[in-house]
Amino acid sequence: MKSKILITLGLFFGVIAVAVGGYGFYLYKSVTDTAQEIHEPIERVTEKREVEVDVEQSEPISFLIAGVDSRGDDHEGRSDTIIVMTVNPDDRSVKMLSIPRDTRTEIEGRGLDKINHAYAFGGVELTMDTVEHFLDIPIDHYVSVNMEGFKGLIDALGGVQVENDFAFSQNGHRFEEGTLFLSGDEALAYSRMRYEDPRGDFGRNDRQRQIVEAVIQEGAQISSITRAGSILEEVGKSVRTDLDLDAMWKIQDKYRDARHHVEQMEISGVGTRINGIYYLEVPDEEVSRVSNELRVHLGLEVDESVTVAE
């Protein structure tokens, strides 16, 4: 499936607002109320930047997207989906890196552990710090998604379309190979399967990323606008971010053209067991390769001894 995602929730809100200007004050108030509901600022300063990104000047920016596998509407649990998204408006491109949840890395105050445990130990702030330390890049903003609550948003959109590589069953649902149109419950089951996938967590990461992207794409379609009220209500239940509405509008205005070129990245490692617990060990050279590719995209200095993908 050709990926043309909108840049974070700012574009999601922006497209809705432009497409249904006739809704007037009602729509504006709904968007404003939802933006306030999902806004959860954090007191955090990245050590990987000397100065904060200047959105007005369209400087390259990074986001952490955390898919939290929790029950109900809360956002507590483990971040079973960790996606780093960098946006470079100069070359109109986006890079998205999925970090496997079992990746073994240093977590401040906890030592070496699985990267997805950072969310359980210290929420989104510790997750951002851990990802920064692991990849040696700044993480400027975050978006967390309650994957269980995401079902309601998908149903409010009328379902999402994905491309499935092979047939499998999960949680009582059968998913055939090819183009599928999924309800909320089906999408959650689709995104959670890993045991029938020869790629394990790597395959599940791809499916989870598919669902997140499909939701944002579907939310931008004119056919979804008549359900704007219910869509915004479900966004309020499922999504949290440190971006306020003003920041979302600025990102929508300055970074939207980058959606036309989205590159999916992967990081590879070797599975191992330590004291009976499974981890993914990522070699230093692989971390450096991925780090440098992202640093180039963010306009930062790189280790010239490491080959960077064009």
N, C-alpha and C positions, 0 to 999 in steps of 0.2 A: 504494500500500500504506500503510495507516494505521500510523504509526510510534509504537510504545510501547516504546522501548528501556529497558533497566535502566541505572541510573546507574553507569557504569564497572564495573570488575571486582569491586568490593565487593558489588554487588548480584548479580552472577553467582555468586560463591561463596556469598552468603547464601541465595539461593533453593535452590541445590543442597543446602546443609546442612540447611535447614529441611524440605525435601521428602523427604529420605531419612534422617531421624534414626535409623531402624532400623539403618543401617549402623554406627552407633556409632563406636567407636575407630578402625576401619579408615578410615572416611570422614574423620574429623577429622584423622588423621595424613596422609592423602593431600592434603587441602586445605592443611594446614600446610606439608607438604613442597613443594607446588607454589608456594605464596605465597613461600616462601624462595627457590625457584629463580628466580622472575620478578622478585624484588625487587632493583633496582639503584639504590641511593640516589645522589644527586648533591649536591655541595657548591655550592649556589647560593642566593643571596638576591635576590629580585626587588626592583628599585628602584621598582616601581610601587605598592608597599604600604608603609605606615609600620609596620604590625604584621601578623603572620601571621594567616591566616584561622582563626577559632575554630570548628572543626567541632562541638564540643559545643554551641555556641550557634546552630548551623545558619545560619551566615553564608553569603552567596552565594559560590560557588567556581568556579574555572575549570580546564580541563584542555586539554592539547595531545594530540591523537591523531595519531601519525605512522605512516603505512603505508610501511614501508621495502621497496623493491623490490630484494631481495638474493637470492642463491642459497644453498640449504642452510639451516642453522639459525642462521647468524650474523646479526647486526643491523647490519652495515656496508653502506653504499651511500648512495643518495639517497632522501630522503623524498618519494616521488612522490604521496603522499596526506598533506595537512596539514589537519586539522580542529580548529577551536577550539570547545570545548563549554563553555558557561557554565550553571550550575545555580542557580536561585533558589528555595529551599524555601518562602519566604513566599508567593509566588504560584503555587507548585507548577508550575514551568515549566523547560524546557530550551531553549536556543538552540544550534544547530549551524551553524558557518560553515566552508565549504570554501574554502581559499585555493588558487587555481590554481598549479601548480608553477612556471610560467614567469614569475610575478609579479616584476617588477624592483623591488628595494628595497635598502636599505643593510644590508650584512652587516659586522659589526664586524671590522676588520682586513683586510677584503677589498674594501671599496668597494661600488659598485652591482653587483648580480649577481642571478641567479635565486634566488628564495627557497628552492627545494629544494636548492641547493648548500650551504646552511648545515649541513645534516646531514653531508655529506661532509667539510666543512672542520673541523667541531668537534662533531659528534655532537648528541645531544639538547639539551645545555646551550646550544650556540650557536643551535640552532633555536628554543628557547624565548626566548632573548634577542632574536633577530631578529624573531620574531612579536610580542613585546612592543613593540619599537621601532616596528614597522610599524603596529600597531593602537592603540598607546598604552593598553594594558590589561595588568594583571598576569596571568601564567600561573603558576598555583599548583602544578600537578602534571602529570605526563605519563604516557602509555601509548604504547609503540611496538609495532607489529605487523609481523612479518616476513611479507609477503604471500605469498611462495613457500611458507614453512612453514605458512601458514594452510590450505593444502589438506588437510593431515592432520587439522586440527581440524574442518573442515567434514565430512570423511568420517566422523570419529568421532561427529559429531552425527547422521549419517545423511542429510546434505544440507541445503540451505537453499532457501527460497522467495523469489522476487523478482517484481516486476512490470516487464516489459520494454516500453518505449514503441514500439519498431519492430524489425522483423526485420533481422538482420545475421549475418555469419559472422566467426569469429576463431579462429585457431590450430587449424583443422580441425574446429571445432564450429559448428553452426548454431543460432541463437537466434531463435525465432519471437516475434512480438508477443504480449503477454498474460502470464498467470501461468506462471512456469517453476519447476521444482524442479531444482536444480543439485547435481552432485557437486563435490568439491573442485577437480578439474582444470577442470571447466566453469566454476566460479565464478571461478577465477583468470583464465581467458580472457575471461569476461564483463566483469570489472572492468578489464581492460587495453585494451579496444577504444577507439579515438578517431578513427581516420582515416575511418571510415564515418559518423561522427556529425557532423551539421552544426554542432553546438555544440562540437566539438573536446574540449578538456580539461574544459570545464564539464560536458559529458555524461559523460565518464569519471569525474569527481569524484562525480557523482551515483551512478553504478553502484558505485564503490568504497565509498561511504558506505552504500549499500544492503546490500552484502555484510557489512560490519562490523556493522551493526545487526541483520541477519538472524541472524548467528552468535550474538549476545548474546541475542536473542529465543528462538532455538531452544534455547540452553543452559538457559533457564529453564523449559522445558516438562517436564512429568512424564515424557513418553515418552522423554526423553533420560537420565533418571536411572540406568537400568539400565546405561548405558555410562559412568558417572561416572569410573571409573578411567582409561579410554582418553581421555576428554575432558580430564581434568586433565593427563594426560601430554602431550597435544598443546598445551595452554595453556602448559605449561612450556617447550616448544620454541619457541613462536611469539610470546610476549608478554613484554615487560619494562615495569616501572613503578617509580617511586620510592615508591609506597605499600606499607607493610608490612601484615601481616594485621590488626593492630589498627586501623590507619587505614581499611582496607577495611570492617571490621565497623561502625565508627562512621559511615562514609558510607552504608552500607546502612541503618543504623538512622535516621539523621537526614534523608536526602535522597531516600529511595525514592519518596515520593509525587509528586515532580517529574516522574516518567516519564510521567504521564498527559497532559502537554501539551508536545509537542516541535515546535519551529518550525525549519524549514530556512532558512538564510540564504545569499545569494550576494553576491559582490562583483564588479563589472563593470569592464572596462577595454578598452583598444584595443591590438590586436596591432601590433607594429612590429619592424623589423629594424635592429640596430645592429652594424656591422662584420660583416654577414652572419649574425648570430645572432638568433633570434626571442625576443622578450620580450613580456610583457603589461604595458603601462603603465596603472596605475590612477590616475586623477585625484585630486588632494588632497581635493576636495570629496566624492568617493565614499569615500575612506578615512575622512574625518571622519564621514560619515553612518553607516557601519558601526561605527566606533569608539564613537560616542555611543550607538548602540543597545545595544551590548554593555556599555558603562559603566553605562547605566541599569539593565540587568539585573543587574549586579554591585553596584548600590547606590552607585556612585561619581559624583563630580561630572562634569558634561558641559559642552561648549561650547554655550551657549544660542543662539548664532547659527545653529546647524545644526539642521534639522528631524529629529526622531527618530521612527521608526515606532512606532505604538502596538501 
